[in-house]
Amino acid sequence: MNVRLTLAYDGTRWAGWQRQPNAPTVQEALETALARLTGETVSTHAAGRTDAGVHARGQVVSLRLEREFPPAGLVNGSNHHLPADIRVLAAAAVGADFHARRSAISKRYAYRLWRAGVVPPDVAPFVVPAPGRFDLAAVAAATRALPGRHDFAAFALTGGAATTSTRRIFAAGWTARDEELVFEIIGEGFLRGMVRRLVGTLLDIGRGARPAGDLAALLADPASGSAGPTAAARGLVLRAVEYPVGAAGAAVDSPDHG
């Protein structure tokens, strides 16, 4: 039985998605919960390897089980064995060729900034303070360079497993609501640390530390300069992963997750 799960997690206390020998990870917690539920040794594959401290609202995971298991039972049973900061939102039986990462056609990330001087405690783990000067017009102008296929080598952290630094971005933009400012980006895939380095560069532009044209220049020639700092992990969330129509199965949601 090939299974697709949709996960949400607060990444604050986790060392990212992928298993590590000496640190707690979301993958290890999920596989342990699934093993307790099904009695099988379970190996999972995620759509994206979120880094330490990064959150998810729409992470997708695929796995295989030796026997049939009701999707609703996977949702409720997994959550029974998982810690409260990791939740399975939906489950579905899918075709044998479905793979969470290889079958994905796009991923959507958001980065959340808080413009006020005081951050309310209910949002503090999920936003990054950005008080003071911020030229949103300059940032929006720089962001318009992102859609299309570019070499993002200047924005990648070391240690990633990618064989090429070229990625296609479908859309990117900013929205503001009250004190919150959100950068959202949709692409076919992302390099390790890429979104956070883009945000760090855009923050430099917004604060007047570099011209708006720097981002386009780094995309045209990654060796032409240095990207901005890597923005803090807690502001980043994997919001959704998209698949071809019919590729991901009919999901069964938890009856109480709304």
Secondary structure by P-SEA (a helix, b strand, c coil): cbbbbbbbbccccccccccccccccaaaaaaaaaaaacccbbbbbbcccccccbbbcbbbbbbcccccccaaaaaaaaaaaccccccccbbbbbcccccccccccbbbbbbbbbccccccccccccbbbbcccccaaaaaaaaccccccccccccccccccccccbbbbccccccccccbbbbbbbccccccaaaaaaaaaaaaaaacccccaaaaaaaacccccccccccccccccccccccccccccccccccccc
